[in-house]
């Protein structure tokens, strides 16, 4: 079904009927408006493709880089309250192999929805790739980011148990690694790498936990 638009014209001041010849003057305007609307819609669609993950609707890794590069332009006081976190679904490859990619996609969407529901509009959440997600919190500290990450971890664990029958007996859990800004991080790549390393430490600790560096 295609898109359509409606243009309403009326002599609301004098309430006189619109003469048919007026339509000939209006028609080219309607045509130009239609083209402009279609172009605007195409622009929005292309922008979304470039910035959003098609499956989850979260920002993609390209937007993470942009967000962090912008953050690193802030003054040192603002930077000192930034934290980056990596989220990885535990045993996701095994889950995908057992349940199939369609069910795997449902698990990814579940995690994305939980992140979206628990995140402030001023902060960043995105899908980094595969079964990895990322968040960037501003105006936070170690206690604040731990509380946020733990809420996500616990909510995924609870939802995973509720949906375990749908997931063929698998209970979805996540491991989270967090890096707080440090003056040694002179680029966004370093704070991302530190968060990624923290996430692997969470895996080594037994998974389904939060590790902060």
Backbone as CSV, one residue per row, in Angstrom:
resi,resn,N_x,N_y,N_z,CA_x,CA_y,CA_z,C_x,C_y,C_z
1,UNK,0.850,-1.185,0.000,0.000,0.000,0.000,0.888,1.239,0.000
2,UNK,0.691,2.135,-0.934,1.526,3.314,-1.045,1.119,4.409,-0.081
3,UNK,2.000,5.384,0.087,1.696,6.530,0.926,0.837,7.516,0.151
4,UNK,0.037,8.296,0.873,-0.767,9.311,0.205,-0.862,10.523,1.112
5,UNK,-1.166,11.675,0.499,-1.326,12.918,1.248,-2.615,13.578,0.806
6,UNK,-3.114,14.469,1.645,-4.367,15.168,1.359,-4.145,16.664,1.533
7,UNK,-4.523,17.446,0.535,-4.446,18.906,0.627,-5.872,19.441,0.658
8,UNK,-6.172,20.243,1.690,-7.518,20.817,1.829,-7.466,22.289,1.488
9,UNK,-8.340,22.730,0.588,-8.418,24.142,0.193,-9.841,24.637,0.380
10,UNK,-9.976,25.872,0.905,-11.320,26.397,1.171,-11.271,27.919,1.223
11,UNK,-12.307,28.575,0.721,-12.449,30.017,0.869,-13.067,30.291,2.239
12,UNK,-12.257,30.157,3.291,-12.825,30.231,4.640,-13.252,31.658,5.016
13,UNK,-12.745,32.666,4.291,-13.118,34.038,4.624,-14.460,34.442,4.013
14,UNK,-14.614,34.228,2.688,-15.857,34.664,2.042,-16.829,33.519,1.782
15,UNK,-16.393,32.279,2.046,-17.260,31.090,1.926,-17.821,30.891,0.519
16,UNK,-17.160,31.477,-0.491,-17.613,31.280,-1.860,-17.060,29.959,-2.401
17,UNK,-17.789,29.387,-3.328,-17.338,28.133,-3.943,-16.069,28.378,-4.748
18,UNK,-15.172,27.403,-4.723,-13.941,27.505,-5.495,-14.241,27.169,-6.955
19,UNK,-13.850,28.063,-7.838,-14.112,27.827,-9.256,-13.203,26.709,-9.770
20,UNK,-13.715,25.870,-10.668,-12.929,24.734,-11.200,-11.592,25.145,-11.788
21,UNK,-11.518,26.364,-12.415,-10.254,26.771,-13.039,-9.143,26.983,-12.008
22,UNK,-9.554,27.223,-10.746,-8.550,27.416,-9.687,-7.728,26.145,-9.491
23,UNK,-8.382,25.005,-9.733,-7.700,23.717,-9.579,-6.467,23.659,-10.481
24,UNK,-6.575,24.281,-11.656,-5.443,24.279,-12.595,-4.234,25.013,-12.022
25,UNK,-4.496,26.014,-11.171,-3.401,26.748,-10.538,-2.831,25.974,-9.343
26,UNK,-3.722,25.263,-8.659,-3.315,24.532,-7.444,-2.562,23.248,-7.785
27,UNK,-2.953,22.603,-8.897,-2.388,21.293,-9.241,-0.860,21.272,-9.274
28,UNK,-0.183,22.253,-9.923,1.292,22.217,-9.926,1.886,22.331,-8.518
29,UNK,1.225,23.112,-7.649,1.703,23.255,-6.268,1.588,21.918,-5.536
30,UNK,0.459,21.242,-5.753,0.251,19.931,-5.131,1.332,18.953,-5.585
31,UNK,1.629,19.005,-6.898,2.651,18.112,-7.449,4.015,18.367,-6.806
32,UNK,4.387,19.647,-6.680,5.681,19.999,-6.097,5.737,19.607,-4.613
33,UNK,4.638,19.805,-3.904,4.579,19.417,-2.497,4.733,17.900,-2.343
34,UNK,4.104,17.180,-3.267,4.208,15.720,-3.226,5.639,15.252,-3.407
35,UNK,6.341,15.862,-4.349,7.749,15.510,-4.578,8.590,15.849,-3.351
36,UNK,8.341,17.027,-2.758,9.104,17.449,-1.582,8.880,16.491,-0.415
37,UNK,7.640,16.057,-0.199,7.327,15.123,0.880,7.994,13.771,0.651
38,UNK,7.957,13.317,-0.585,8.579,12.027,-0.915,10.086,12.087,-0.697
39,UNK,10.708,13.194,-1.118,12.152,13.347,-0.924,12.515,13.401,0.563
40,UNK,11.675,14.092,1.341,11.923,14.187,2.783,11.829,12.816,3.437
41,UNK,10.858,12.032,3.002,10.697,10.688,3.555,11.891,9.803,3.184
42,UNK,12.358,9.904,1.961,13.528,9.130,1.526,14.765,9.525,2.332
43,UNK,14.897,10.824,2.611,16.043,11.309,3.389,16.023,10.716,4.788
44,UNK,14.840,10.702,5.413,14.708,10.140,6.760,15.047,8.657,6.754
45,UNK,14.568,7.936,5.749,14.831,6.498,5.661,16.324,6.224,5.491
46,UNK,16.989,6.988,4.634,18.419,6.808,4.413,19.215,7.173,5.661
47,UNK,18.780,8.214,6.351,19.441,8.631,7.589,19.329,7.529,8.634
48,UNK,18.149,6.923,8.744,17.951,5.841,9.701,18.810,4.633,9.360
49,UNK,18.923,4.322,8.063,19.753,3.192,7.649,21.210,3.424,8.051
50,UNK,21.655,4.662,7.955,23.043,4.981,8.253,23.328,5.021,9.752
51,UNK,22.305,5.308,10.568,22.527,5.536,11.988,21.981,4.440,12.894
52,UNK,20.993,3.672,12.437,20.316,2.728,13.310,20.547,1.281,12.896
53,UNK,20.597,0.415,13.900,20.648,-1.022,13.658,19.269,-1.474,13.194
54,UNK,19.200,-2.154,12.074,17.902,-2.492,11.477,17.084,-3.460,12.323
55,UNK,17.737,-4.315,13.107,17.005,-5.308,13.897,16.432,-4.708,15.178
56,UNK,17.253,-4.022,15.949,16.846,-3.557,17.278,16.346,-2.126,17.310
57,UNK,16.692,-1.339,16.286,16.322,0.066,16.295,17.242,0.929,17.131
58,UNK,18.265,0.325,17.760,19.233,1.097,18.518,20.258,1.719,17.572
59,UNK,21.026,2.665,18.083,22.100,3.249,17.286,23.132,2.184,16.935
60,UNK,23.855,2.390,15.846,24.878,1.429,15.439,26.265,1.880,15.906
61,UNK,27.285,1.082,15.589,28.638,1.366,16.059,29.171,2.682,15.486
62,UNK,28.731,3.034,14.287,29.145,4.303,13.681,28.706,5.468,14.550
63,UNK,27.491,5.399,15.083,26.979,6.473,15.923,27.652,6.484,17.295
64,UNK,28.086,5.294,17.766,28.842,5.249,19.018,30.126,6.064,18.871
65,UNK,30.843,5.849,17.770,32.082,6.579,17.520,31.832,8.080,17.484
66,UNK,30.763,8.482,16.806,30.431,9.909,16.718,30.104,10.466,18.098
67,UNK,29.305,9.741,18.876,28.892,10.204,20.198,30.109,10.390,21.101
68,UNK,31.008,9.400,21.092,32.184,9.476,21.948,33.177,10.538,21.474
69,UNK,33.336,10.667,20.164,34.229,11.711,19.653,33.740,13.097,20.068
70,UNK,32.417,13.277,20.046,31.842,14.544,20.508,32.068,14.714,22.007
71,UNK,31.929,13.602,22.759,32.117,13.657,24.210,33.549,14.051,24.556
72,UNK,34.515,13.579,23.772,35.917,13.869,24.061,36.295,15.323,23.733
73,UNK,35.356,16.076,23.203,35.567,17.502,22.987,35.141,18.320,24.211
74,UNK,34.496,17.642,25.182,34.042,18.318,26.391,35.237,18.652,27.283
75,UNK,35.002,19.501,28.269,36.083,19.828,29.193,36.347,18.650,30.129
76,UNK,37.472,18.671,30.825,37.916,17.539,31.623,36.946,17.214,32.749
77,UNK,36.269,18.230,33.295,35.299,17.975,34.368,34.133,17.141,33.854
78,UNK,33.604,17.491,32.678,32.494,16.727,32.102,32.950,15.331,31.690
79,UNK,34.151,15.240,31.121,34.681,13.944,30.696,34.856,12.990,31.869
80,UNK,35.222,13.536,33.017,35.490,12.694,34.185,34.245,12.003,34.717
81,UNK,33.076,12.383,34.214,31.826,11.763,34.660,31.196,10.898,33.565
82,UNK,32.024,10.441,32.622,31.536,9.588,31.533,31.964,8.141,31.774
83,UNK,31.063,7.213,31.465,31.366,5.782,31.578,30.859,5.062,30.335
84,UNK,31.638,4.097,29.877,31.274,3.285,28.704,31.104,1.836,29.149
85,UNK,30.053,1.201,28.691,29.807,-0.189,29.069,29.573,-1.086,27.868
86,UNK,30.109,-2.310,27.940,29.883,-3.326,26.918,29.018,-4.429,27.501
87,UNK,28.021,-4.839,26.744,27.122,-5.926,27.142,27.234,-7.048,26.125
88,UNK,27.414,-8.264,26.611,27.519,-9.435,25.732,26.590,-10.515,26.258
89,UNK,25.784,-11.082,25.380,24.867,-12.154,25.786,25.668,-13.433,25.988
90,UNK,25.486,-14.067,27.147,26.250,-15.266,27.493,25.843,-16.461,26.622
91,UNK,26.844,-17.176,26.137,26.648,-18.400,25.343,25.719,-18.172,24.151
92,UNK,25.817,-16.996,23.527,24.859,-16.674,22.466,25.041,-17.556,21.236
93,UNK,26.268,-17.909,20.889,26.491,-18.773,19.723,25.822,-20.127,19.927
94,UNK,25.985,-20.669,21.112,25.344,-21.951,21.430,23.825,-21.805,21.382
95,UNK,23.334,-20.688,21.897,21.898,-20.406,21.884,21.383,-20.324,20.448
96,UNK,22.113,-19.606,19.601,21.729,-19.450,18.200,21.733,-20.782,17.467
97,UNK,22.775,-21.588,17.716,22.889,-22.887,17.046,21.753,-23.821,17.447
98,UNK,21.327,-23.729,18.698,20.281,-24.629,19.209,18.884,-24.156,18.819
99,UNK,18.645,-22.871,18.968,17.291,-22.340,18.803,17.021,-21.761,17.416
100,UNK,18.074,-21.435,16.678,17.894,-20.833,15.360,18.027,-19.326,15.414
101,UNK,18.346,-18.729,14.269,18.624,-17.302,14.214,17.390,-16.444,14.486
102,UNK,16.211,-16.943,14.134,14.997,-16.159,14.377,14.761,-15.982,15.875
103,UNK,14.924,-17.062,16.636,14.778,-16.978,18.091,15.925,-16.147,18.671
104,UNK,17.104,-16.298,18.090,18.245,-15.479,18.507,17.962,-13.996,18.337
105,UNK,17.319,-13.640,17.233,16.952,-12.243,16.998,15.975,-11.748,18.064
106,UNK,15.066,-12.631,18.491,14.105,-12.250,19.533,14.831,-11.947,20.849
107,UNK,15.888,-12.689,21.139,16.674,-12.438,22.349,17.392,-11.091,22.244
108,UNK,17.932,-10.783,21.070,18.607,-9.501,20.862,17.627,-8.341,21.034
109,UNK,16.442,-8.492,20.493,15.415,-7.446,20.612,15.010,-7.267,22.065
110,UNK,14.913,-8.368,22.807,14.555,-8.299,24.227,15.571,-7.466,25.006
111,UNK,16.861,-7.734,24.786,17.913,-6.988,25.481,17.845,-5.508,25.098
112,UNK,17.644,-5.227,23.818,17.561,-3.839,23.353,16.401,-3.104,24.014
113,UNK,15.258,-3.762,24.122,14.082,-3.135,24.731,14.319,-2.841,26.208
114,UNK,14.990,-3.749,26.899,15.297,-3.529,28.311,16.237,-2.343,28.465
115,UNK,17.269,-2.276,27.632,18.193,-1.149,27.680,17.454,0.166,27.436
116,UNK,16.585,0.172,26.448,15.850,1.392,26.110,14.965,1.845,27.267
117,UNK,14.354,0.901,27.958,13.429,1.236,29.045,14.140,1.774,30.286
118,UNK,15.442,1.477,30.432,16.169,1.848,31.646,17.180,2.987,31.435
119,UNK,17.204,3.565,30.245,18.235,4.544,29.907,17.658,5.945,29.752
120,UNK,18.373,6.932,30.288,17.964,8.328,30.165,18.139,8.803,28.715
121,UNK,17.286,9.736,28.274,17.393,10.240,26.894,18.752,10.870,26.578
122,UNK,19.429,11.422,27.582,20.703,12.095,27.340,21.866,11.127,27.161
123,UNK,21.668,9.851,27.517,22.725,8.856,27.405,22.624,8.100,26.083
124,UNK,23.622,7.294,25.800,23.701,6.592,24.507,23.566,5.094,24.716
125,UNK,22.765,4.454,23.878,22.712,2.992,23.830,22.753,2.561,22.379
126,UNK,23.433,1.457,22.104,23.524,0.997,20.730,23.878,-0.481,20.656
127,UNK,23.727,-1.022,19.462,24.168,-2.394,19.197,25.515,-2.293,18.497
128,UNK,26.530,-2.870,19.113,27.880,-2.745,18.588,28.106,-3.713,17.433
129,UNK,27.397,-4.834,17.486,27.523,-5.855,16.445,27.307,-7.222,17.041
130,UNK,26.741,-8.141,16.264,26.502,-9.487,16.777,25.625,-9.442,18.016
131,UNK,26.120,-10.047,19.111,25.359,-10.051,20.366,25.943,-9.068,21.371
132,UNK,26.669,-8.072,20.885,27.269,-7.065,21.754,26.507,-5.743,21.678
133,UNK,26.241,-5.194,22.859,25.603,-3.892,22.965,26.528,-2.961,23.738
134,UNK,26.271,-1.667,23.618,27.131,-0.701,24.293,26.277,0.429,24.856
135,UNK,26.731,0.998,25.955,26.072,2.193,26.486,27.130,3.201,26.904
136,UNK,26.765,4.469,26.850,27.619,5.555,27.326,26.773,6.425,28.247
137,UNK,27.181,6.510,29.499,26.473,7.343,30.466,27.246,8.634,30.690
138,UNK,26.515,9.729,30.763,27.102,11.021,31.098,26.664,11.404,32.512
139,UNK,27.413,12.265,33.140,27.079,12.752,34.487,26.854,11.588,35.449
140,UNK,27.806,10.668,35.490,27.678,9.512,36.366,28.971,9.303,37.144
141,UNK,28.961,8.303,38.024,30.156,7.905,38.765,30.125,6.388,38.915
142,UNK,31.077,5.825,39.658,31.177,4.378,39.761,29.909,3.771,40.350
143,UNK,29.380,4.400,41.394,28.162,3.891,42.018,26.976,3.972,41.071
144,UNK,26.864,5.095,40.362,25.734,5.284,39.455,25.753,4.329,38.283
145,UNK,26.905,4.152,37.661,26.974,3.270,36.499,26.820,1.813,36.912
146,UNK,27.323,1.463,38.098,27.140,0.079,38.563,25.662,-0.206,38.796
147,UNK,24.958,0.747,39.421,23.530,0.573,39.664,22.764,0.410,38.357
148,UNK,23.104,1.227,37.359,22.456,1.152,36.040,22.735,-0.200,35.380
149,UNK,24.005,-0.593,35.342,24.377,-1.855,34.688,23.741,-3.045,35.400
150,UNK,23.694,-2.992,36.722,23.120,-4.096,37.484,21.615,-4.210,37.249
151,UNK,20.942,-3.083,37.077,19.500,-3.130,36.778,19.259,-3.818,35.435
152,UNK,20.091,-3.485,34.434,19.953,-4.134,33.127,20.230,-5.632,33.247
153,UNK,21.317,-5.977,33.933,21.684,-7.390,34.091,20.569,-8.171,34.764
154,UNK,20.020,-7.628,35.838,18.972,-8.318,36.590,17.685,-8.439,35.782
155,UNK,17.334,-7.378,35.055,16.110,-7.409,34.252,16.225,-8.435,33.125
156,UNK,17.399,-8.524,32.485,17.601,-9.529,31.437,17.512,-10.923,32.032
157,UNK,18.097,-11.122,33.198,18.043,-12.433,33.855,16.601,-12.823,34.163
158,UNK,15.817,-11.873,34.681,14.421,-12.161,35.021,13.587,-12.432,33.782
159,UNK,13.757,-11.592,32.752,13.018,-11.809,31.506,13.452,-13.110,30.832
160,UNK,14.744,-13.412,30.938,15.252,-14.660,30.367,14.595,-15.882,30.981
161,UNK,14.355,-15.833,32.283,13.686,-16.944,32.956,12.230,-17.060,32.526
162,UNK,11.576,-15.897,32.412,10.168,-15.894,32.001,10.009,-16.452,30.585
163,UNK,10.964,-16.122,29.711,10.873,-16.525,28.304,11.641,-17.815,27.991
164,UNK,12.100,-18.501,29.023,12.926,-19.695,28.787,12.183,-20.776,28.000
165,UNK,10.890,-20.879,28.209,10.120,-21.875,27.441,10.119,-21.501,25.959
166,UNK,9.953,-20.212,25.691,9.997,-19.730,24.311,11.389,-19.912,23.715
167,UNK,12.410,-19.855,24.590,13.794,-20.010,24.160,14.295,-21.442,24.323
168,UNK,13.371,-22.391,24.257,13.680,-23.833,24.292,14.505,-24.226,25.519
169,UNK,14.155,-23.647,26.667,14.803,-24.009,27.918,16.026,-23.183,28.271
170,UNK,16.508,-22.364,27.352,17.674,-21.531,27.626,17.258,-20.288,28.424
171,UNK,18.012,-19.951,29.438,17.763,-18.751,30.230,18.818,-17.700,29.866
172,UNK,18.377,-16.647,29.221,19.291,-15.615,28.736,19.888,-14.816,29.897
173,UNK,21.197,-14.667,29.899,21.892,-13.781,30.835,22.933,-12.973,30.056
174,UNK,23.460,-11.937,30.697,24.454,-11.095,30.034,25.638,-10.837,30.960
175,UNK,26.778,-10.551,30.343,27.971,-10.112,31.062,28.233,-8.665,30.664
176,UNK,28.581,-7.824,31.643,28.749,-6.396,31.392,30.115,-5.930,31.889
177,UNK,30.841,-5.246,31.015,32.103,-4.625,31.393,31.994,-3.121,31.257
178,UNK,32.482,-2.404,32.256,32.346,-0.947,32.278,33.709,-0.288,32.475
179,UNK,33.937,0.779,31.743,35.149,1.585,31.913,34.750,3.011,32.247
180,UNK,35.225,3.498,33.392,35.048,4.894,33.751,36.163,5.714,33.101
181,UNK,35.870,6.935,32.759,36.880,7.771,32.112,38.109,7.939,33.015
182,UNK,39.269,7.865,32.404,40.539,8.087,33.094,41.375,9.013,32.225
183,UNK,42.200,9.828,32.851,42.989,10.809,32.094,43.941,10.170,31.090
184,UNK,44.245,8.884,31.271,45.105,8.197,30.304,44.374,7.928,28.987
185,UNK,43.040,7.985,29.010,42.276,7.746,27.793,42.239,9.048,26.988
186,UNK,43.121,9.158,26.026,43.168,10.376,25.221,42.389,10.248,23.919
187,UNK,41.664,9.143,23.765,40.805,8.955,22.596,39.663,8.022,22.960
188,UNK,38.615,8.071,22.148,37.450,7.220,22.399,37.798,5.737,22.246
189,UNK,38.750,5.416,21.365,39.134,4.017,21.152,39.639,3.368,22.439
190,UNK,40.356,4.128,23.258,40.951,3.552,24.462,39.913,3.241,25.524
191,UNK,38.919,4.104,25.673,37.889,3.834,26.672,36.985,2.683,26.209
192,UNK,36.770,2.566,24.892,36.003,1.434,24.352,36.762,0.135,24.591
193,UNK,38.063,0.146,24.316,38.892,-1.042,24.513,38.899,-1.474,25.980
194,UNK,38.963,-0.496,26.897,38.967,-0.812,28.320,37.642,-1.457,28.750
195,UNK,36.530,-0.950,28.225,35.221,-1.528,28.541,35.102,-2.943,27.981
196,UNK,35.637,-3.141,26.792,35.624,-4.472,26.172,36.440,-5.460,27.012
197,UNK,37.594,-5.019,27.508,38.422,-5.869,28.360,37.698,-6.211,29.654
198,UNK,37.012,-5.241,30.233,36.245,-5.477,31.459,35.141,-6.503,31.230
199,UNK,34.530,-6.456,30.036,33.481,-7.424,29.724,34.041,-8.842,29.684
200,UNK,35.238,-9.015,29.122,35.847,-10.347,29.090,36.233,-10.810,30.487
201,UNK,36.562,-9.870,31.375,36.811,-10.242,32.767,35.534,-10.759,33.425
202,UNK,34.407,-10.147,33.058,33.120,-10.618,33.575,32.846,-12.039,33.100
203,UNK,33.209,-12.333,31.874,33.063,-13.701,31.354,33.922,-14.669,32.168
204,UNK,35.153,-14.249,32.455,36.085,-15.105,33.190,35.628,-15.333,34.632
205,UNK,34.902,-14.370,35.190,34.409,-14.496,36.563,33.232,-15.461,36.674
206,UNK,32.703,-15.903,35.537,31.593,-16.829,35.566,30.352,-16.343,34.840
207,UNK,30.439,-15.162,34.198,29.341,-14.607,33.415,28.185,-14.119,34.320
208,UNK,27.230,-13.469,33.694,26.060,-12.936,34.404,26.479,-12.043,35.571
209,UNK,27.401,-11.109,35.306,27.864,-10.201,36.340,28.364,-8.908,35.703
210,UNK,28.679,-7.923,36.555,29.183,-6.625,36.108,30.601,-6.430,36.626
211,UNK,31.520,-6.036,35.739,32.904,-5.731,36.137,33.213,-4.305,35.699
212,UNK,33.763,-3.498,36.632,34.112,-2.107,36.344,35.608,-1.915,36.469
213,UNK,36.212,-1.237,35.475,37.635,-0.892,35.558,37.764,0.623,35.584
